[in-house]
Amino acid sequence: MSFNPNSAFMYTIAIIVILFVLAQSIFFLIRAYRRGIAIGMTKSSLRSTILSTSVFTIAPAIAILLGVITLAKFLGIPLPWIRLSVIGAITYELPAATTTATALGISLSETITDPQGFSAIVWVMTLGIIPGLILVPLFLKKIQKGILKIKTKDSKWGDIFMTSLFLGMISAFLGMVFADIRSGLSGWIPVFVLLFSALTMGICGLLIKLLKIKWLETYVLSISMIAAMIFAVVITPIIG
């Protein structure tokens, strides 16, 4: 029997996991809503928070969907669907899977048929994320106290420190994105997308400052991300 990453068994596992994630999300949403009412928050403010948060998740959700589509080319749909629905870290999942596949000589444009290669990719993706599961409960409170201490002493240095942590977190992914920058004009597509995203955010910032559109502050990041994705879809066929 040949190996098929899109088998009914894999889809069954995926559906079970997704239903569990959805049930968990609904459970905590209801508990948070009831807790908000209990501490005196108005229903209108809670609904506004839920709405703004939902809109804010659209851009990351689109990015995750693109990640699922990318990984589905060689890993099938169920595994990427499970991984990115539970973890949602495309900055980790995509490099881990593609790097392992490349090291094993597995084509990224064809559905994998080697069960050993598939298993190796799954193990790398799983083992690579385990340190985070261990380090967070052990050291998160100490890290948070340290950051709070820095921000209390000097708020500017605290902001700089947080920005540095964020840049350090995405630096590995950025290295992969900009790896082909010397290959010609097509290698500059990520740079053009980055600049367009920054331009979009700058325009939104001007609208907020000059026209006093305060509600836009909540959606600036989502708007810039979605605009950058649309720009990438348009510019890639033209340049690439």
N, C-alpha and C positions, 0 to 999 in steps of 0.2 A: 504494500500500500504506500503510495507516494505521500509526502508531507504536504499539507495545505494549511497555511497560516490563516486562511479564511474559512476554516471548517465550521460546521455547526457547533461543535464542542467549544471552540474559541469564542464564537458569538454568544453562546449560552453563558460562559464565564463573564464576558463583557457586560451583558445585560444585567446579570446579578449584581455585579460591582456598581454599575451605573445607578441601578435602582436603590442600592444601599446609600450611595452618595447623595442622591436626591432626597431620600427619606431623612437622612441625617441633616441636610440643609434645611428642610422644611421644619423639622423638629426644633432646631436651634433658632430659626426665624420666629416661630410661634413663642418660644420661651423668652426671647429677647423682647418681642412686642409686649408680652404680658408684664415683663419686668419693667419696661419703660412706663407702662400705665401705672404700675404699682408705686413707682417713685415720683409720680406726678407729671410725667410728660404728656402733652396733649396728643390726641389721635392725629390731628392735622400735621404736627411736627414729625411724628413717627412715620406717617405716610410719605411726607416730603423726603425724609431721610432714606426710606426704602426706595423711592423713585429715583433719587439722585444717585444712590449706590448702584441701582440696577443699570442705569445709563452708563455709569462709570465702568461697569464690567463688560460692556459691549466690545470696546477696542481690544482688551486682552483676550476676550473670547474669540474674536476674529483671528488674532495671532495664533491662538491655540489650534483653531480649526485649520489654519494653513499648515501648522506643524503636523497635525494628524494626516492631512493630505500628502505632505512631503514624505513622511515615514511610511504611509500606506503603500507607496510605490513598490517598496521591497519587503516590508514587514507585514503587509496585509492591514486590514482595517481594525480588527479587534484589539490587538496589542497596543498600538498607539492610542486608540480610543480609551482603553483602560488607564494607561500610564498618564496621559495628559488630563484625563478627567479627575484622577485622584491627586496627582502631584501638580500638574499645570505649569511646570517649569520648562518651557520650551528651550530656554537658554542652557539647560542641562541635558534634557532628553535627546534633542536633535544632535548635538555634538557627540554625545556618548554612543548613540546608535550608529551614526555615519562613520565615526572614527573606527569603531570596532569592525564594521562591515568592510571598510577600506583595508584594514589590517589583515582581514581574512580573505581578501580578494573577492568579496561578494559584490555583485553589481547593484548599484543604487537605482537602476532604472527598470529592473525586472523583479517580479515577485520571488522571494527566496523559496527554494525547494529543498535546501539542505537542513535537516532537523538539528544537526550539530552546530551549524553556524547560527541558526535561529536561537538555539539554547544559549550559545556563547554571548550573543548580543543581549539577551534578556538578563543573563547573570551580571554582565558588566553594568547595565542600566540599574539593576537592583542593588548590587554591592556598592556602587558609587554613591548612592543616595543614603545608605545606612549611616555613615558618620554623622550626617545632619540629624538623623533621628536620635542618635545617642548624645551628641554634643548640646543640642537645644535644651532638653530637660535638665542637663547637668550644669550648664554654664550660662543659660539665658538670663537668669535673675542677676548674676554677678555682672554680666555685660551691661544689662539695663541700668543697674546701679552706677556703674562706672560712667556710662554715657550721661545719665542724669546729673552726676557730680560735676562732669565737665561743663554741661550746659548751665548748671547753676552758677559756677564760678565765672564763666565767660560764654555768653550765648552765641557770639560770633564763632568762637573756636568750636563750640558744640555743633553748629551748623556745618562748619568746614569738615569736622570729623565724620559726621553722618554722610556728607557728600562723598568723602573719601571711601567710606565703607561701601557705598552704593557703586561707585566707579570700580572698586576692587572686585565687587561681586560680578559685574558684567564684563570685566576686562577680558576674560578667557573667551567669552562668546564674541566679543568685538574683534578679537584676534582672528577668529575663524571667518567672520563676515568680511573683514578687510584684507584677507590673505591674498586675494587675487588682484590687488590694486595695481601691480606692475604688469599685469597681463594685457593692458591696453585700455581703451575707453570703457569697455564693458565692465572692467574691474572697478571702475569708479562709480558704478551704479549705487552701491551702498552709501558712498559719500554724498552723491546728489540727493538721495532719499533723506539722509540725515539733515542736510542743509534745508531741504524743503520742509521737513518737520519743524526745524528751528524757526524758519520763516513763518510758518503757520502759527506757532506758539507766540512769536513776536507780534504778529498781527492781532491775535486774540488779546495779548497784553495791552496793546494800544487801545483796543476797543473798550477794555475794562477801565483803563486809566482816563482816556479822553471822553468817552461817551457814558462812563459810569454804569456799565453793564455788569453789575456785581454778580448776577446769577451765573454768568459765563465762567467765573472762577472755578466752579465745581467741575466743569466739563472741558477745561482747556487741554488737559492731558489726553483725554479720550478723542477730542476733535483733532489734535495734532497727530495722534497715532493713526486714526482712520484716514486722514488726509494723506499721510505718508504712505500707507498701504495702497491707496488708490493711485497715487503718483508712481509708486513702484510698478504696479500692474501696467500703467500706461507707458512708462519710459523704458521698461525692460525689452519689449519687442522692438522698439525703435532703435535702441543702441545695441542690444545683444543680437 
